[in-house]
Amino acid sequence: MEKIPGGVKLTLLGTGTSQGVPVIGCDCTVCISTDLRDNRLRSSAILSAGPLNILIDAGPDLRQQMLRARIRHLDAILLTHEHNDHVIGLDDIRPFNFLSGHSMSVYALPRVADEVRRRFEYVFAEYIPGLPRINLVPIDQDTPLRLGDLSIQPIGIMHGQLPILGFRVGDLTYLTDVKTVSPAEIQKITGTRYLIINALQHLHHPTHMSLEEALAFVDIIRPERCWFTHVSHNMGLMRDLEHQLPKGVAFGYDGLEITF
């Protein structure tokens, strides 16, 4: 497990695509690989600063991710966008509600908050003991958040034609499901020392960066270190790819810890 010295920690809980890796019914070399780096839950990460834990995205693997990382409490959740592989695990926050005795604050774009209300209508209807308790907090790409001792800058990025969010905390920027970033939003990323960004596969994709596009973005930002996330089984085996990347660039994997 790689650790970069520092104070705040980001743990990659999942680094896979919406189907995860292995893909159901697939017997390609990646999906049958016994290398743990080739096994990827849906993309998610957690920021930890002292006792503070902030989850980024709550996909269908949330329960498994929380148990595997031994997360015993959550203080808040940041949502990048409303696609199911990033929100549909919200029902599994119930144990955190029970343990804390409080609703979970979930920060999201107003459009995304509306979608959460629609998909989890039962949560926001008449209160029934045992259901998740969610407090939706609308945010935008221009207003920094203050959560505990952390200042978090939302970053507006494009997931194909869909505006979504990435997040910067100090020297680290986390971007997933991004295809393009405007010059104005790149300014928010400039100076990042540690970058996490999606690289879906080798071939062009309409809504996600390919490996070539992700590497070109790294050349623009020039971080000290970069890790790729939201990686599909089409990318290939990690053992074949790990030595093909430029210095300071690597594929992320489930469980990777970065402190900064």
Secondary structure, DSSP 8 states (H G I E B T S, - for coil): ----SSSSEEEEEE-B-TT-BS-TT--STTTT---GGG-B-BSEEEEEETTEEEEE---TTHHHHHHHHT----SEEE-S--SHHHHGGGGGGHHHHHHHSS-EEEEE-HHHHHHHHHHTHHHHSS--TTS--EEEEE--TTS-EEETTEEEEEEEEEETTEEEEEEEETTEEE--S-SB--HHHHHHHTT-SEEEEE---SS--SSS--HHHHHHHHHHH--SEEEEESB-GGG--HHHHTTSS-TTEEE--TT-EEE-
